[in-house]
Amino acid sequence: MTDATDVTGDLAGIRDAVSVRLPAASAYLSVLRTATAGLAARLDFTLDEIEDLRIAVDEACAMLLRQAVPGTDLTAEFELTGQEMSIRVEVSTVGIAEPKRDDFAWMVLTALADDVDAVSDSPDHMAIVLRKRRGAARPA
């Protein structure tokens, strides 16, 4: 079951925050990819930028699901501010095993998003945070 738990925004539309909680299983990732595309379109991202974000979110989730405790939830928090989208995907884990920053999956993330970070606020949670700015030039 998908739970859109928080949708807020100010009158000027400058900042929006959306949280999505779904089972930590790959079968539900299509819901998250669709939400990512819809929110990026709200910020007038180009089709290429939207596709980059969809792939990046999918890759980040795949990395996290390998470590997720079975039967728990994956939480995605989207923040839309001006021309930038920030996405934090998080799961409950058994211990911390930060993603290897020299593997192919991490290289894909860094190629598709402007900023990528792995964050662990507690010993039993792991999150990957992606940021993408509309119209940002990719490194050559």
The 8 nearest C-alpha neighbors of each residue, nearest first, counted from 0:
[[1, 21, 2, 22, 20, 27, 3, 30],
 [2, 0, 21, 20, 3, 19, 22, 30],
 [1, 3, 20, 4, 19, 0, 21, 18],
 [4, 2, 19, 18, 5, 1, 20, 17],
 [3, 5, 2, 18, 19, 6, 17, 20],
 [6, 4, 17, 18, 3, 7, 16, 19],
 [5, 7, 17, 16, 4, 8, 18, 15],
 [8, 6, 15, 16, 5, 17, 9, 14],
 [9, 7, 15, 14, 12, 10, 16, 6],
 [8, 10, 12, 11, 14, 13, 7, 15],
 [9, 11, 12, 8, 13, 14, 7, 15],
 [10, 12, 13, 9, 8, 14, 15, 81],
 [13, 11, 9, 10, 14, 8, 15, 81],
 [12, 14, 11, 81, 80, 9, 15, 8],
 [15, 13, 80, 79, 8, 12, 9, 81],
 [14, 16, 8, 79, 7, 78, 80, 17],
 [17, 15, 78, 7, 77, 6, 79, 14],
 [16, 18, 6, 77, 5, 76, 78, 19],
 [19, 17, 76, 5, 4, 75, 3, 77],
 [20, 18, 3, 75, 2, 74, 4, 76],
 [19, 21, 74, 2, 73, 1, 75, 72],
 [20, 22, 1, 72, 73, 0, 23, 74],
 [21, 23, 72, 24, 73, 71, 27, 70],
 [24, 22, 72, 73, 71, 64, 21, 67],
 [25, 23, 26, 22, 27, 64, 28, 73],
 [24, 26, 28, 27, 23, 61, 64, 60],
 [25, 27, 24, 28, 29, 23, 22, 30],
 [28, 26, 25, 29, 30, 24, 22, 21],
 [29, 27, 31, 30, 25, 26, 32, 57],
 [28, 30, 32, 31, 27, 33, 26, 25],
 [31, 29, 33, 28, 32, 27, 34, 1],
 [30, 32, 34, 28, 33, 29, 35, 27],
 [33, 31, 29, 35, 53, 34, 30, 28],
 [32, 34, 36, 30, 31, 35, 29, 37],
 [35, 33, 31, 37, 36, 32, 38, 30],
 [36, 34, 32, 38, 33, 37, 53, 31],
 [37, 35, 39, 33, 34, 38, 49, 40],
 [38, 36, 40, 34, 39, 35, 33, 41],
 [37, 39, 41, 35, 40, 36, 34, 42],
 [40, 38, 36, 42, 41, 37, 44, 49],
 [39, 41, 43, 37, 42, 38, 44, 36],
 [40, 42, 38, 39, 43, 37, 44, 36],
 [43, 41, 40, 39, 44, 82, 38, 81],
 [44, 42, 40, 41, 45, 39, 133, 82],
 [45, 43, 40, 133, 42, 39, 48, 49],
 [44, 46, 48, 47, 49, 43, 40, 133],
 [45, 47, 49, 48, 50, 44, 40, 51],
 [46, 48, 50, 45, 49, 51, 44, 52],
 [49, 47, 51, 45, 50, 46, 44, 52],
 [50, 48, 46, 52, 51, 47, 36, 39],
 [49, 51, 53, 47, 52, 48, 46, 54],
 [52, 50, 48, 54, 111, 49, 53, 55],
 [53, 51, 55, 49, 50, 54, 56, 48],
 [54, 52, 50, 32, 56, 55, 51, 35],
 [53, 55, 57, 51, 52, 56, 58, 50],
 [56, 54, 52, 58, 108, 57, 53, 51],
 [57, 55, 59, 53, 58, 54, 52, 60],
 [56, 58, 54, 60, 55, 59, 61, 53],
 [57, 59, 61, 55, 60, 56, 54, 62],
 [60, 58, 56, 62, 61, 57, 55, 63],
 [59, 61, 63, 57, 62, 58, 64, 56],
 [62, 60, 58, 64, 63, 59, 57, 65],
 [63, 61, 59, 60, 64, 65, 58, 98],
 [62, 64, 60, 65, 61, 66, 67, 59],
 [63, 65, 67, 61, 66, 62, 60, 23],
 [64, 66, 63, 62, 67, 61, 60, 68],
 [67, 65, 64, 63, 92, 68, 93, 62],
 [68, 66, 92, 64, 91, 90, 65, 69],
 [67, 69, 92, 91, 71, 70, 93, 66],
 [70, 68, 71, 67, 23, 24, 72, 66],
 [69, 71, 68, 72, 23, 22, 24, 67],
 [72, 70, 69, 23, 68, 22, 91, 73],
 [73, 71, 22, 23, 21, 74, 20, 90],
 [72, 74, 23, 90, 21, 89, 20, 22],
 [75, 73, 20, 89, 88, 19, 72, 21],
 [76, 74, 88, 19, 87, 18, 20, 89],
 [75, 77, 18, 87, 86, 17, 19, 88],
 [78, 76, 86, 17, 16, 85, 18, 75],
 [77, 79, 16, 85, 84, 15, 80, 86],
 [80, 78, 84, 15, 14, 83, 16, 77],
 [81, 79, 14, 83, 13, 82, 78, 84],
 [80, 82, 13, 83, 79, 14, 42, 12],
 [81, 83, 133, 132, 80, 42, 84, 79],
 [84, 82, 132, 80, 131, 81, 79, 133],
 [83, 85, 79, 131, 78, 130, 80, 132],
 [84, 86, 130, 78, 77, 129, 79, 131],
 [85, 87, 77, 129, 128, 76, 130, 88],
 [86, 88, 128, 76, 75, 127, 129, 126],
 [89, 87, 75, 126, 127, 74, 86, 76],
 [88, 90, 126, 74, 125, 73, 75, 87],
 [91, 89, 73, 124, 125, 67, 92, 72],
 [90, 92, 124, 67, 123, 68, 125, 71],
 [93, 91, 67, 123, 68, 124, 66, 94],
 [92, 94, 123, 68, 95, 91, 66, 67],
 [95, 93, 123, 122, 92, 96, 124, 66],
 [96, 94, 122, 97, 123, 93, 92, 125],
 [95, 97, 98, 94, 66, 125, 99, 92],
 [98, 96, 95, 99, 117, 125, 119, 118],
 [99, 97, 100, 96, 117, 62, 105, 63],
 [98, 100, 101, 102, 97, 105, 96, 104],
 [99, 101, 105, 102, 98, 106, 104, 103],
 [100, 102, 99, 105, 103, 106, 104, 98],
 [103, 101, 105, 104, 100, 99, 106, 98],
 [102, 104, 106, 105, 107, 101, 100, 108],
 [105, 103, 107, 106, 102, 108, 58, 62],
 [106, 104, 108, 107, 100, 103, 102, 109],
 [105, 107, 103, 109, 108, 104, 110, 102],
 [108, 106, 104, 110, 105, 109, 111, 103],
 [109, 107, 105, 111, 55, 106, 110, 112],
 [108, 110, 106, 112, 107, 111, 115, 105],
 [109, 111, 107, 108, 112, 106, 113, 137],
 [110, 112, 108, 51, 109, 55, 107, 52],
 [113, 111, 131, 109, 114, 110, 130, 108],
 [112, 114, 131, 130, 109, 111, 132, 115],
 [115, 113, 130, 112, 129, 109, 116, 131],
 [116, 114, 129, 128, 109, 130, 112, 108],
 [115, 117, 128, 127, 118, 129, 114, 126],
 [116, 118, 127, 126, 128, 97, 119, 115],
 [119, 117, 126, 127, 125, 116, 120, 128],
 [118, 120, 125, 121, 124, 126, 117, 122],
 [119, 121, 118, 124, 122, 125, 126, 123],
 [120, 122, 123, 119, 124, 125, 95, 118],
 [123, 121, 94, 95, 124, 119, 120, 92],
 [122, 124, 92, 94, 121, 91, 93, 95],
 [125, 123, 91, 92, 121, 90, 119, 122],
 [124, 126, 119, 89, 90, 118, 91, 92],
 [127, 125, 89, 118, 88, 117, 119, 87],
 [126, 128, 117, 88, 116, 87, 118, 59],
 [127, 129, 87, 116, 86, 115, 117, 126],
 [130, 128, 115, 86, 85, 114, 112, 87],
 [131, 129, 85, 114, 113, 84, 112, 86],
 [130, 132, 113, 112, 84, 83, 85, 133],
 [133, 131, 83, 135, 82, 134, 84, 130],
 [132, 134, 82, 44, 135, 83, 131, 48],
 [133, 135, 132, 136, 44, 45, 48, 82],
 [136, 134, 132, 133, 137, 113, 131, 48],
 [137, 135, 134, 138, 139, 113, 133, 132],
 [136, 138, 139, 135, 113, 110, 111, 112],
 [137, 139, 136, 110, 113, 135, 109, 111],
 [138, 137, 136, 110, 135, 111, 109, 113]]
